[in-house]
Amino acid sequence: MTELSKAAPVAEPQDSADEVPVESGRQILINWIIVALGLAGLGAVGALLPKLL
């Protein structure tokens, strides 16, 4: 039992730490594209609405 308590903690692989900012940056970019497309759709509806009424 005492040998287990003296074991050194296992370090995380370096690759997983480097991937996190890339994935979150990619997700932020996707979110901005979705927001931009949504705003463009609202602008198109706003421009066409007076002509339809």
HELIX and SHEET records of a PDB file:
HELIX    1   1 THR A    2  SER A    5  1                                   4    
HELIX    2   2 GLN A   14  LEU A   52  1                                  39    
END                                                                             
